[in-house]
Amino acid sequence: MAVKPIDVTGGESVYCFNQAQLKGAFDLAAAQDESGKKIRAEIERLEGTFSRNERAAVAFVVIDRLLKSPAPNE
């Protein structure tokens, strides 16, 4: 039985990112430190094992959880 893809496009906008946030995320992922290595490895793993819809679902759920959780003292 084939699984029907879930449409993750369209609908009302929910989350907005500014250019500085997006640049910061890319900079962190590209960094040559332990954080950058972990991020790149996890992205590679997700892209190798998850479908496009599964990756989108993970991204949306993680973003939603980040917005709903208090910022830790780093």
Jmol script that loads the backbone (N, CA, C; Angstrom):
load data "model"
ATOM      1  N   MET A   1       0.847  -1.175   0.000  1.00  0.00           N
ATOM      2  CA  MET A   1       0.000   0.000   0.000  1.00  0.00           C
ATOM      3  C   MET A   1       0.896   1.242   0.000  1.00  0.00           C
ATOM      4  N   ALA A   2       0.711   2.109  -0.949  1.00  0.00           N
ATOM      5  CA  ALA A   2       1.513   3.326  -1.055  1.00  0.00           C
ATOM      6  C   ALA A   2       1.043   4.352  -0.030  1.00  0.00           C
ATOM      7  N   VAL A   3       1.990   5.062   0.539  1.00  0.00           N
ATOM      8  CA  VAL A   3       1.681   6.109   1.506  1.00  0.00           C
ATOM      9  C   VAL A   3       1.469   7.407   0.757  1.00  0.00           C
ATOM     10  N   LYS A   4       0.359   8.069   1.021  1.00  0.00           N
ATOM     11  CA  LYS A   4       0.064   9.340   0.364  1.00  0.00           C
ATOM     12  C   LYS A   4       0.906  10.430   1.013  1.00  0.00           C
ATOM     13  N   PRO A   5       1.663  11.202   0.214  1.00  0.00           N
ATOM     14  CA  PRO A   5       2.475  12.283   0.779  1.00  0.00           C
ATOM     15  C   PRO A   5       1.605  13.330   1.455  1.00  0.00           C
ATOM     16  N   ILE A   6       2.129  13.907   2.513  1.00  0.00           N
ATOM     17  CA  ILE A   6       1.456  14.992   3.216  1.00  0.00           C
ATOM     18  C   ILE A   6       1.945  16.297   2.617  1.00  0.00           C
ATOM     19  N   ASP A   7       1.016  17.148   2.229  1.00  0.00           N
ATOM     20  CA  ASP A   7       1.398  18.436   1.651  1.00  0.00           C
ATOM     21  C   ASP A   7       1.833  19.369   2.773  1.00  0.00           C
ATOM     22  N   VAL A   8       3.104  19.756   2.762  1.00  0.00           N
ATOM     23  CA  VAL A   8       3.605  20.680   3.781  1.00  0.00           C
ATOM     24  C   VAL A   8       3.785  22.079   3.205  1.00  0.00           C
ATOM     25  N   THR A   9       3.206  22.321   2.040  1.00  0.00           N
ATOM     26  CA  THR A   9       3.266  23.647   1.434  1.00  0.00           C
ATOM     27  C   THR A   9       1.878  24.264   1.484  1.00  0.00           C
ATOM     28  N   GLY A  10       1.817  25.540   1.286  1.00  0.00           N
ATOM     29  CA  GLY A  10       0.531  26.217   1.246  1.00  0.00           C
ATOM     30  C   GLY A  10       0.002  26.522   2.636  1.00  0.00           C
ATOM     31  N   GLY A  11      -1.081  27.231   2.681  1.00  0.00           N
ATOM     32  CA  GLY A  11      -1.690  27.592   3.953  1.00  0.00           C
ATOM     33  C   GLY A  11      -1.159  28.919   4.469  1.00  0.00           C
ATOM     34  N   GLU A  12      -1.678  29.306   5.611  1.00  0.00           N
ATOM     35  CA  GLU A  12      -1.306  30.566   6.238  1.00  0.00           C
ATOM     36  C   GLU A  12       0.091  30.481   6.842  1.00  0.00           C
ATOM     37  N   SER A  13       0.853  31.558   6.758  1.00  0.00           N
ATOM     38  CA  SER A  13       2.191  31.586   7.350  1.00  0.00           C
ATOM     39  C   SER A  13       2.086  31.565   8.870  1.00  0.00           C
ATOM     40  N   VAL A  14       2.996  30.818   9.491  1.00  0.00           N
ATOM     41  CA  VAL A  14       2.983  30.682  10.941  1.00  0.00           C
ATOM     42  C   VAL A  14       4.261  31.220  11.551  1.00  0.00           C
ATOM     43  N   TYR A  15       5.404  30.828  11.011  1.00  0.00           N
ATOM     44  CA  TYR A  15       6.693  31.229  11.564  1.00  0.00           C
ATOM     45  C   TYR A  15       7.424  32.118  10.569  1.00  0.00           C
ATOM     46  N   CYS A  16       8.038  33.165  11.078  1.00  0.00           N
ATOM     47  CA  CYS A  16       8.824  34.060  10.239  1.00  0.00           C
ATOM     48  C   CYS A  16      10.255  34.088  10.763  1.00  0.00           C
ATOM     49  N   PHE A  17      11.203  34.092   9.851  1.00  0.00           N
ATOM     50  CA  PHE A  17      12.615  34.170  10.189  1.00  0.00           C
ATOM     51  C   PHE A  17      13.184  35.401   9.502  1.00  0.00           C
ATOM     52  N   ASN A  18      14.044  36.107  10.200  1.00  0.00           N
ATOM     53  CA  ASN A  18      14.684  37.225   9.527  1.00  0.00           C
ATOM     54  C   ASN A  18      16.023  36.782   8.969  1.00  0.00           C
ATOM     55  N   GLN A  19      16.621  37.607   8.152  1.00  0.00           N
ATOM     56  CA  GLN A  19      17.876  37.246   7.488  1.00  0.00           C
ATOM     57  C   GLN A  19      18.998  37.011   8.494  1.00  0.00           C
ATOM     58  N   ALA A  20      19.027  37.772   9.577  1.00  0.00           N
ATOM     59  CA  ALA A  20      20.077  37.601  10.584  1.00  0.00           C
ATOM     60  C   ALA A  20      19.962  36.236  11.263  1.00  0.00           C
ATOM     61  N   GLN A  21      18.742  35.796  11.558  1.00  0.00           N
ATOM     62  CA  GLN A  21      18.551  34.479  12.162  1.00  0.00           C
ATOM     63  C   GLN A  21      18.991  33.375  11.209  1.00  0.00           C
ATOM     64  N   LEU A  22      18.619  33.503   9.951  1.00  0.00           N
ATOM     65  CA  LEU A  22      18.987  32.495   8.960  1.00  0.00           C
ATOM     66  C   LEU A  22      20.501  32.458   8.766  1.00  0.00           C
ATOM     67  N   LYS A  23      21.128  33.628   8.682  1.00  0.00           N
ATOM     68  CA  LYS A  23      22.583  33.694   8.539  1.00  0.00           C
ATOM     69  C   LYS A  23      23.258  33.078   9.764  1.00  0.00           C
ATOM     70  N   GLY A  24      22.755  33.373  10.945  1.00  0.00           N
ATOM     71  CA  GLY A  24      23.320  32.800  12.168  1.00  0.00           C
ATOM     72  C   GLY A  24      23.240  31.285  12.171  1.00  0.00           C
ATOM     73  N   ALA A  25      22.135  30.751  11.697  1.00  0.00           N
ATOM     74  CA  ALA A  25      21.974  29.295  11.634  1.00  0.00           C
ATOM     75  C   ALA A  25      22.967  28.676  10.660  1.00  0.00           C
ATOM     76  N   PHE A  26      23.105  29.286   9.490  1.00  0.00           N
ATOM     77  CA  PHE A  26      24.062  28.773   8.505  1.00  0.00           C
ATOM     78  C   PHE A  26      25.499  28.901   9.013  1.00  0.00           C
ATOM     79  N   ASP A  27      25.799  30.013   9.688  1.00  0.00           N
ATOM     80  CA  ASP A  27      27.142  30.198  10.243  1.00  0.00           C
ATOM     81  C   ASP A  27      27.449  29.146  11.300  1.00  0.00           C
ATOM     82  N   LEU A  28      26.493  28.852  12.178  1.00  0.00           N
ATOM     83  CA  LEU A  28      26.693  27.845  13.209  1.00  0.00           C
ATOM     84  C   LEU A  28      26.899  26.467  12.584  1.00  0.00           C
ATOM     85  N   ALA A  29      26.099  26.159  11.569  1.00  0.00           N
ATOM     86  CA  ALA A  29      26.234  24.859  10.901  1.00  0.00           C
ATOM     87  C   ALA A  29      27.557  24.740  10.149  1.00  0.00           C
ATOM     88  N   ALA A  30      28.093  25.844   9.659  1.00  0.00           N
ATOM     89  CA  ALA A  30      29.342  25.812   8.894  1.00  0.00           C
ATOM     90  C   ALA A  30      30.584  25.929   9.775  1.00  0.00           C
ATOM     91  N   ALA A  31      30.399  26.245  11.038  1.00  0.00           N
ATOM     92  CA  ALA A  31      31.535  26.460  11.940  1.00  0.00           C
ATOM     93  C   ALA A  31      32.404  25.208  12.043  1.00  0.00           C
ATOM     94  N   GLN A  32      33.690  25.429  12.167  1.00  0.00           N
ATOM     95  CA  GLN A  32      34.636  24.314  12.273  1.00  0.00           C
ATOM     96  C   GLN A  32      34.889  23.968  13.741  1.00  0.00           C
ATOM     97  N   ASP A  33      33.827  23.879  14.510  1.00  0.00           N
ATOM     98  CA  ASP A  33      33.933  23.487  15.912  1.00  0.00           C
ATOM     99  C   ASP A  33      33.013  22.297  16.158  1.00  0.00           C
ATOM    100  N   GLU A  34      32.897  21.876  17.399  1.00  0.00           N
ATOM    101  CA  GLU A  34      32.095  20.693  17.718  1.00  0.00           C
ATOM    102  C   GLU A  34      30.619  20.890  17.355  1.00  0.00           C
ATOM    103  N   SER A  35      30.081  22.078  17.595  1.00  0.00           N
ATOM    104  CA  SER A  35      28.671  22.340  17.251  1.00  0.00           C
ATOM    105  C   SER A  35      28.432  22.200  15.756  1.00  0.00           C
ATOM    106  N   GLY A  36      29.296  22.806  14.966  1.00  0.00           N
ATOM    107  CA  GLY A  36      29.152  22.719  13.516  1.00  0.00           C
ATOM    108  C   GLY A  36      29.227  21.292  13.025  1.00  0.00           C
ATOM    109  N   LYS A  37      30.174  20.532  13.574  1.00  0.00           N
ATOM    110  CA  LYS A  37      30.322  19.122  13.178  1.00  0.00           C
ATOM    111  C   LYS A  37      29.067  18.326  13.527  1.00  0.00           C
ATOM    112  N   LYS A  38      28.518  18.546  14.719  1.00  0.00           N
ATOM    113  CA  LYS A  38      27.309  17.824  15.132  1.00  0.00           C
ATOM    114  C   LYS A  38      26.126  18.168  14.241  1.00  0.00           C
ATOM    115  N   ILE A  39      25.971  19.456  13.939  1.00  0.00           N
ATOM    116  CA  ILE A  39      24.859  19.897  13.110  1.00  0.00           C
ATOM    117  C   ILE A  39      24.962  19.293  11.711  1.00  0.00           C
ATOM    118  N   ARG A  40      26.155  19.386  11.105  1.00  0.00           N
ATOM    119  CA  ARG A  40      26.331  18.836   9.751  1.00  0.00           C
ATOM    120  C   ARG A  40      26.104  17.330   9.722  1.00  0.00           C
ATOM    121  N   ALA A  41      26.575  16.624  10.735  1.00  0.00           N
ATOM    122  CA  ALA A  41      26.391  15.167  10.779  1.00  0.00           C
ATOM    123  C   ALA A  41      24.915  14.806  10.899  1.00  0.00           C
ATOM    124  N   GLU A  42      24.189  15.538  11.715  1.00  0.00           N
ATOM    125  CA  GLU A  42      22.765  15.241  11.898  1.00  0.00           C
ATOM    126  C   GLU A  42      21.975  15.566  10.639  1.00  0.00           C
ATOM    127  N   ILE A  43      22.304  16.660   9.986  1.00  0.00           N
ATOM    128  CA  ILE A  43      21.629  17.004   8.723  1.00  0.00           C
ATOM    129  C   ILE A  43      21.894  15.929   7.681  1.00  0.00           C
ATOM    130  N   GLU A  44      23.139  15.493   7.591  1.00  0.00           N
ATOM    131  CA  GLU A  44      23.483  14.441   6.626  1.00  0.00           C
ATOM    132  C   GLU A  44      22.707  13.156   6.930  1.00  0.00           C
ATOM    133  N   ARG A  45      22.606  12.806   8.214  1.00  0.00           N
ATOM    134  CA  ARG A  45      21.872  11.596   8.599  1.00  0.00           C
ATOM    135  C   ARG A  45      20.401  11.730   8.233  1.00  0.00           C
ATOM    136  N   LEU A  46      19.794  12.861   8.564  1.00  0.00           N
ATOM    137  CA  LEU A  46      18.377  13.071   8.250  1.00  0.00           C
ATOM    138  C   LEU A  46      18.123  13.041   6.747  1.00  0.00           C
ATOM    139  N   GLU A  47      18.993  13.707   5.995  1.00  0.00           N
ATOM    140  CA  GLU A  47      18.801  13.739   4.551  1.00  0.00           C
ATOM    141  C   GLU A  47      19.019  12.372   3.907  1.00  0.00           C
ATOM    142  N   GLY A  48      19.795  11.523   4.563  1.00  0.00           N
ATOM    143  CA  GLY A  48      20.053  10.191   4.020  1.00  0.00           C
ATOM    144  C   GLY A  48      18.989   9.168   4.359  1.00  0.00           C
ATOM    145  N   THR A  49      18.208   9.430   5.409  1.00  0.00           N
ATOM    146  CA  THR A  49      17.247   8.416   5.853  1.00  0.00           C
ATOM    147  C   THR A  49      15.797   8.882   5.844  1.00  0.00           C
ATOM    148  N   PHE A  50      15.556  10.182   5.848  1.00  0.00           N
ATOM    149  CA  PHE A  50      14.192  10.691   5.912  1.00  0.00           C
ATOM    150  C   PHE A  50      13.744  11.184   4.544  1.00  0.00           C
ATOM    151  N   SER A  51      12.459  11.058   4.275  1.00  0.00           N
ATOM    152  CA  SER A  51      11.879  11.628   3.055  1.00  0.00           C
ATOM    153  C   SER A  51      11.811  13.147   3.216  1.00  0.00           C
ATOM    154  N   ARG A  52      11.503  13.820   2.142  1.00  0.00           N
ATOM    155  CA  ARG A  52      11.369  15.278   2.189  1.00  0.00           C
ATOM    156  C   ARG A  52      10.290  15.682   3.188  1.00  0.00           C
ATOM    157  N   ASN A  53       9.163  15.011   3.161  1.00  0.00           N
ATOM    158  CA  ASN A  53       8.073  15.328   4.090  1.00  0.00           C
ATOM    159  C   ASN A  53       8.479  15.043   5.533  1.00  0.00           C
ATOM    160  N   GLU A  54       9.212  13.973   5.764  1.00  0.00           N
ATOM    161  CA  GLU A  54       9.669  13.668   7.122  1.00  0.00           C
ATOM    162  C   GLU A  54      10.635  14.735   7.619  1.00  0.00           C
ATOM    163  N   ARG A  55      11.540  15.185   6.748  1.00  0.00           N
ATOM    164  CA  ARG A  55      12.475  16.250   7.140  1.00  0.00           C
ATOM    165  C   ARG A  55      11.720  17.537   7.447  1.00  0.00           C
ATOM    166  N   ALA A  56      10.726  17.861   6.644  1.00  0.00           N
ATOM    167  CA  ALA A  56       9.924  19.061   6.890  1.00  0.00           C
ATOM    168  C   ALA A  56       9.193  18.943   8.224  1.00  0.00           C
ATOM    169  N   ALA A  57       8.642  17.780   8.509  1.00  0.00           N
ATOM    170  CA  ALA A  57       7.938  17.583   9.769  1.00  0.00           C
ATOM    171  C   ALA A  57       8.884  17.766  10.955  1.00  0.00           C
ATOM    172  N   VAL A  58      10.074  17.195  10.876  1.00  0.00           N
ATOM    173  CA  VAL A  58      11.067  17.355  11.947  1.00  0.00           C
ATOM    174  C   VAL A  58      11.399  18.836  12.126  1.00  0.00           C
ATOM    175  N   ALA A  59      11.648  19.530  11.028  1.00  0.00           N
ATOM    176  CA  ALA A  59      12.000  20.952  11.108  1.00  0.00           C
ATOM    177  C   ALA A  59      10.893  21.759  11.779  1.00  0.00           C
ATOM    178  N   PHE A  60       9.663  21.555  11.367  1.00  0.00           N
ATOM    179  CA  PHE A  60       8.548  22.323  11.924  1.00  0.00           C
ATOM    180  C   PHE A  60       8.336  22.011  13.407  1.00  0.00           C
ATOM    181  N   VAL A  61       8.422  20.743  13.779  1.00  0.00           N
ATOM    182  CA  VAL A  61       8.224  20.366  15.183  1.00  0.00           C
ATOM    183  C   VAL A  61       9.341  20.924  16.061  1.00  0.00           C
ATOM    184  N   VAL A  62      10.582  20.858  15.587  1.00  0.00           N
ATOM    185  CA  VAL A  62      11.704  21.401  16.361  1.00  0.00           C
ATOM    186  C   VAL A  62      11.540  22.915  16.527  1.00  0.00           C
ATOM    187  N   ILE A  63      11.196  23.622  15.466  1.00  0.00           N
ATOM    188  CA  ILE A  63      10.998  25.071  15.558  1.00  0.00           C
ATOM    189  C   ILE A  63       9.883  25.393  16.540  1.00  0.00           C
ATOM    190  N   ASP A  64       8.773  24.680  16.467  1.00  0.00           N
ATOM    191  CA  ASP A  64       7.657  24.918  17.371  1.00  0.00           C
ATOM    192  C   ASP A  64       8.072  24.676  18.825  1.00  0.00           C
ATOM    193  N   ARG A  65       8.796  23.608  19.074  1.00  0.00           N
ATOM    194  CA  ARG A  65       9.252  23.316  20.444  1.00  0.00           C
ATOM    195  C   ARG A  65      10.232  24.370  20.944  1.00  0.00           C
ATOM    196  N   LEU A  66      11.101  24.867  20.052  1.00  0.00           N
ATOM    197  CA  LEU A  66      12.020  25.933  20.448  1.00  0.00           C
ATOM    198  C   LEU A  66      11.259  27.187  20.857  1.00  0.00           C
ATOM    199  N   LEU A  67      10.238  27.537  20.096  1.00  0.00           N
ATOM    200  CA  LEU A  67       9.460  28.731  20.400  1.00  0.00           C
ATOM    201  C   LEU A  67       8.681  28.599  21.705  1.00  0.00           C
ATOM    202  N   LYS A  68       8.302  27.389  22.060  1.00  0.00           N
ATOM    203  CA  LYS A  68       7.481  27.164  23.264  1.00  0.00           C
ATOM    204  C   LYS A  68       8.306  26.883  24.518  1.00  0.00           C
ATOM    205  N   SER A  69       9.607  26.687  24.356  1.00  0.00           N
ATOM    206  CA  SER A  69      10.431  26.385  25.526  1.00  0.00           C
ATOM    207  C   SER A  69      11.214  27.618  25.948  1.00  0.00           C
ATOM    208  N   PRO A  70      11.458  27.759  27.242  1.00  0.00           N
ATOM    209  CA  PRO A  70      12.246  28.914  27.689  1.00  0.00           C
ATOM    210  C   PRO A  70      13.693  28.788  27.221  1.00  0.00           C
ATOM    211  N   ALA A  71      14.313  29.912  26.952  1.00  0.00           N
ATOM    212  CA  ALA A  71      15.717  29.921  26.535  1.00  0.00           C
ATOM    213  C   ALA A  71      16.593  29.559  27.731  1.00  0.00           C
ATOM    214  N   PRO A  72      17.492  28.593  27.556  1.00  0.00           N
ATOM    215  CA  PRO A  72      18.380  28.221  28.663  1.00  0.00           C
ATOM    216  C   PRO A  72      19.465  29.283  28.850  1.00  0.00           C
ATOM    217  N   ASN A  73      20.030  29.291  30.010  1.00  0.00           N
ATOM    218  CA  ASN A  73      21.177  30.176  30.264  1.00  0.00           C
ATOM    219  C   ASN A  73      22.408  29.522  29.713  1.00  0.00           C
ATOM    220  N   GLU A  74      22.863  29.977  28.556  1.00  0.00           N
ATOM    221  CA  GLU A  74      24.036  29.367  27.918  1.00  0.00           C
ATOM    222  C   GLU A  74      25.274  30.130  28.233  1.00  0.00           C
TER     223      GLU A  74
END
end "model"
wireframe off; spacefill off
backbone 0.3
color backbone group
